[in-house]
């Protein structure tokens, strides 16, 4: 597959203060692609991303990778509060939870895989640092959401997907699970002012989308231990 990239420049960017070592994936959360593209390129909106992928797989480039795009907002990962400063932001056209969330198209995901493979190769981004907006901003965001095919991406070397460790019926206290969330990279109280339930829900939305209830359980603990063992 050869990517079709259309230049759609945004003025919303500034100097990058750190080396790129993350990719953050979003959905646009707007009714139409054109509405989303217009907002990402509107100087009054003060938001942007490096790329947007339409449902037909067309890739729009808004901001050069060497510049900081304004996509993650207030966010946190692995001790770093300036996620924008060290990440590439990719939007996928999807109305999102507010306007009728739908599965992502095969063309979108094929383009995302090809685009992301180039990004992670150019910047040596570790698989575990390909994340969703909800991972880095769990109190505010739910994108790209529970319909996003993280496992498919991981099969192509983008992101991670765990094999849960066998637990043999052994329970795990909430403190252990919270500590492991922080070890993996999530911001948890008291390091960040975010309800723990929101962080757990973000973890579930990414790695256990069949049940998103914001409560830790043995299945979540096993999945998280599997991630930490990668």
N, C-alpha and C positions, 0 to 999 in steps of 0.2 A: 504494500500500500504506500502511495506517495501522498503526503499531507498536502491539502489545499490550504494555504495560509493567506489570508486577506489582511492587509494593513488597515487598521482602524485606530489611529493614534488617540491616546488620552493625554490631556495635559496634567493629569493628577499623579505626579510622582516626584521624588526628590532623591538626593544622594543616598546611596546604600552605606550604612555604617559598619557592616560586618560581612564576612564571606557567606555565600549561599550554602546552607546545609539542610534545608527543609523544603518540602512542597506541601502546600495547603490547598485542598480541593473544596469547592463550593458548588451549590446550585444558585442560579440567578434569583429565584424566588419572585419572578415578575410574570405578568400575564403573557407577554410575547417576547421573542428574541429581540426585536427592534427596540422595544421599550427598555430592555436591559442594556443593550448596547448604547443607547442614547444616554442612559444614566451613568454608565461607566466612563463615558467620554465628556460628561458635562462638568465644566470647572466649578459650577456652583454646588454640585453634589459632593465633591471632595472624596470620592471613592473611585477605585480602579482595580484592575487585575492585570496580570501580564498577558493572559490569554482568555478567550471565551470560545467554547466549542458548541456549535449549533446542533440541532437534532439530526441534521443531514451529514454531520461529521466535519463541516467546514470550520476551520480554526481562524479566529480573529486575533491579531496581535495588537495589543494596546500600549504596552510599556516594554522597553528593552530590558532584558534580564539583568543587566548590570545596574539598573535603577531600582529604587524601592517603590513598589506599587502599594496602594492603600486599600488592602482587602481584608485583613484580619481584625482590625480594630483593637480594642482592649483584649489582650490575649496572653497566654502563658503556656510554656512547655519546657520541661526539664530545666527549670530555674531561670529561664529567659522570658522577660516580659515584652521584649521588642520583637515579636514574631515577624512582623512585616520586614524588619531590617535584615533578616537572614533567610527569607523564604521566597519562593516563586508561587504566585497565586493563580489558580486556574478555575474559571467558572464554567459550569455546564448549564446550558439552557434547560430549565425545568421550572414549571410554575411553583413548585414547592408546596409545603404544607398549607400555606395560606390560600392558594389559588387552584388547588386540585393536583396534588402530588401524583406523579406518574412514573413508571419505570423509565430509566435512561435507555436510549436507543442503542442498538448494536453499532450503528455508524458512529455515534458519539464515543462509545467505549473503545472502539477500534482506533479512532483518532487520538483519544486520550492516552492509550497504551503507547502508541508510536511517539507522540509528543513527549510523554513522561520519560520514556526510555532515553531519549536524547538529553533531556534535562538532567536526569540522575547520573548519566554518564559524564556530561560536561562538568558537573559540579560535585561529583563523588558523594551524592546524597545517599545516606544509609537507608535501607528499606524501612526500618522502624521510624524514620522521620518523614515518611509520606503519610499525611494526616488529613482528617476532615476539619472543617471549620468548627464543628461542635466539639472536637477533641481539645482544641486550644481556647475555645470560648464557650464552655458548657452551660454557663448561666444565661447566655444570650442567644445561642444559635443551635439549630438542629440539623443543619446541612453538612454534607450532602444527603444525609438521612438514611433510614433503614432499608431503602430499596437500592442503595448504591452497591454495586457488585465488587466489594473489596477482595473477596476470595479470587475472583477472576483476574484482577490486577496483580495480586500476589503471585499467581501462576506465571505471570510474565515478568517477575522480578521487581514489581512496583508495590511497595508496602509489604506488610507481613500478614500472615494468616496462621493461627496456631493450631497445633494438635493438642487438645486438652490433656493434661497429665491425669493419670488415674489417681484417684484420691482414696479409694478403699473405704469410703464411708467416713473418713476423718473430717470433722468440721473445722472451720477456721473463724477465728474471732474477727470482728469488724476492724480492730486495730491492725491486725496483720494484713488484711485486704487493703486498707487505706494506705499502709506503708508500701505495699507492692504497687498500688496505683502510682504513688510518687516515684518509686524506683523506675517504673516504666516511662514516666515523663509527665503524667497528669499533675496539674496544680490542685492541691488539696488543702483544706483548712489545717493549720492557721496560716500557711504560706500565702494563700490567696483568700479573698473574701467571696467565696462561692459555696453554696450549700453542697454538702457531700452527696446528697441524693442526686443533684444535677450532674455531678462528675460521674457517678456510677451509671446514670442513664446514658451519658455520652459514651462511656465505655461499652455499654450494652448495645447502643445504636450502631456502633462500629463492629463489635466482635460477637454479639449475641442478639441479633435483631429480632429473634423470635419472641422475646419477652423483654420489654423495656419498662421496668417498674421502679427503677432507682434504688433497689434493695439488693445488697450482696447476698449470694447464696453459694453453695458448693460448686455449681456449674461455672459461675463467674470466676470463682477462685481458681478452679482448675484451668480455665482458659487463660487467665492472667499468668499463672505459673508457667503454662506452656509458652506464652509470649516471652517471659523473662528467661526461659531456657533456650531460646533461639540463638 
